Amino acid sequence: MARLSAVSKIRREDVPESPAWFGRFLSTINSFFENVVLALNGRLTFEDNIQSQTKTLGFTTSSTYISGNDFPVLKFQTLLPVKAQALLILQIQKDDDITDSIFNGVTPHWFQTELEINISHISGLEDSTDYTVRLLLF
């Protein structure tokens, strides 16, 4: 898609015989058009567009993690005013070597109680390893 040109603002002087309230109206219209052009030019972020929260957590898997027995429950407070619909892993990396790729698919198993998010398991990791995970909650 082609980029939109900059927005020319409508000024009060453009409509000289306008009523007194017209200046407030123009301010609202100009602000709206400026925001639409910014959004359509790709400057709208995920956080601007969707009610969401990002969170970074560190944790260590246990020596019996692969058997599925021992996962340190990860908890954090949600800042969302509504119940969360999804929790996505944006990035996960080993703390000792951030260049070491994780080839397995990782999936969080989570639930929400009141204003707290509890992650009871993340599949696809290794035993006895320190990780940092970046999450997106929306």
C-alpha positions in Angstrom: 0.0 0.0 0.0 1.3 3.4 -0.8 2.0 5.8 2.0 -0.5 8.6 2.6 0.7 12.2 2.3 0.8 14.4 5.3 -2.5 15.8 6.4 -3.2 19.5 5.7 -5.0 21.0 8.7 -8.2 22.9 8.2 -7.8 26.3 9.9 -10.4 28.7 11.2 -9.3 31.3 8.7 -10.4 28.9 5.9 -14.0 29.5 7.0 -14.1 33.1 8.1 -17.8 33.4 8.8 -18.0 30.3 11.1 -19.7 30.3 14.5 -17.8 30.5 17.7 -17.9 26.7 18.4 -16.4 26.0 15.0 -12.8 26.2 16.3 -13.4 23.3 18.8 -15.0 21.3 15.9 -12.0 21.8 13.7 -9.6 20.8 16.5 -11.5 17.5 16.8 -11.6 16.9 13.0 -7.9 17.7 12.5 -6.8 15.4 15.4 -8.9 12.6 14.0 -7.5 12.9 10.5 -3.9 13.1 11.8 -4.4 9.9 13.8 -6.0 8.0 10.9 -3.1 9.0 8.6 -0.5 7.9 11.2 -2.3 4.6 11.7 -2.5 3.9 8.0 1.1 4.8 7.5 2.1 1.9 9.8 2.8 3.9 12.9 0.1 2.2 15.0 1.5 -0.3 17.5 -0.1 -3.4 18.9 -0.5 -1.8 22.3 -2.2 1.2 20.6 -4.7 -0.9 18.8 -5.5 -3.8 21.1 -6.0 -3.7 24.8 -3.0 -5.8 25.9 -0.1 -6.2 28.4 3.4 -7.5 27.9 5.3 -9.2 30.6 8.9 -10.6 30.9 9.6 -13.3 33.5 12.6 -15.4 34.4 12.4 -19.0 35.6 14.3 -22.2 35.9 13.0 -25.6 34.9 13.5 -28.5 37.3 15.6 -31.6 36.8 12.3 -33.5 36.2 10.7 -31.0 33.9 10.6 -33.2 30.8 8.5 -35.9 32.6 6.0 -33.1 33.2 6.1 -33.3 37.0 7.8 -30.2 38.1 7.2 -26.8 36.7 7.6 -23.6 38.7 4.2 -21.9 38.5 4.7 -18.4 37.1 2.3 -15.7 38.4 1.8 -12.1 37.6 -0.8 -9.4 38.0 -2.9 -8.5 35.0 -3.4 -4.8 34.3 -6.3 -5.5 31.8 -9.7 -4.2 32.8 -11.4 -7.3 31.3 -10.7 -11.0 31.5 -7.8 -12.1 29.3 -8.6 -14.0 26.2 -5.2 -15.1 25.1 -1.6 -15.5 26.3 1.1 -15.7 23.7 4.8 -16.3 24.0 6.5 -13.6 22.1 10.1 -14.8 22.8 11.8 -17.3 25.0 15.5 -17.8 25.4 18.0 -19.6 27.5 19.7 -17.2 29.9 23.2 -18.8 29.5 23.3 -18.5 25.7 20.8 -16.1 24.0 22.0 -17.3 20.6 21.0 -20.9 21.3 17.8 -21.4 19.5 14.8 -23.3 20.9 13.7 -25.7 18.1 10.7 -27.2 19.9 7.3 -25.5 19.8 6.6 -23.9 23.1 3.1 -23.6 24.5 1.9 -22.0 27.7 -0.7 -23.7 29.8 -2.4 -20.9 31.8 -5.4 -19.7 33.7 -6.7 -16.5 35.3 -7.9 -16.0 38.8 -9.3 -12.6 39.5 -6.5 -10.2 38.5 -3.7 -12.9 38.5 -2.4 -14.9 35.6 -1.0 -18.3 36.5 1.2 -20.3 34.0 1.2 -23.9 35.2 3.4 -25.2 32.4 5.3 -24.3 29.3 5.9 -27.2 27.0 8.9 -27.7 24.8 11.8 -26.8 27.1 14.7 -28.6 28.7 15.4 -29.8 32.2 17.4 -27.7 34.7 17.7 -24.6 32.4 17.3 -20.9 33.1 14.9 -19.1 30.8 13.5 -15.7 30.2 10.1 -15.5 28.5 8.4 -12.5 27.1 4.6 -12.8 27.0 1.7 -10.9 25.4 -1.6 -11.0 27.2 -4.8 -9.7 25.6 
